[in-house]
Amino acid sequence: MKKKITITLIAIGTAVLHFVTGTQYSGPFPVFVNGYLIDILLPMTLVLLMGLFKNKSISFPPFRASVVFITGCLVEFSQYAGYPIFGSTFDPLDILAYAGGVLLGLFLDLVLFPRSIPNWANQ
């Protein structure tokens, strides 16, 4: 149950941050926050959410990481081709942000949370 609550709170936090910062954020590190923060946090959150599935193939870490990363890349390349899906500006650094988010999600789910939350892997 702690796993579901933790991941749900992370997902809600990511959503709230996305709406609070918006595209007009002007606080500290505006270039990073406006350009890349959500591109890191959203893949991280999706990797964590997919880990909640009871289906072994869907919750298998390499599978969920690959699905999230490939989906992000497809979205980015559609923008490059002129099809604005979830944005309209192609930025190759977004692909690095997606990769960083996927790796961060895996790190949290497979390393950090199991060390700090009892029975994380069995929930």
Helices and strands as residue ranges (DSSP letters): H 2-21, H 30-32, I 33-37, H 38-50, H 56-59, H 61-80, H 92-107, I 108-112, H 113-116, G 120-122
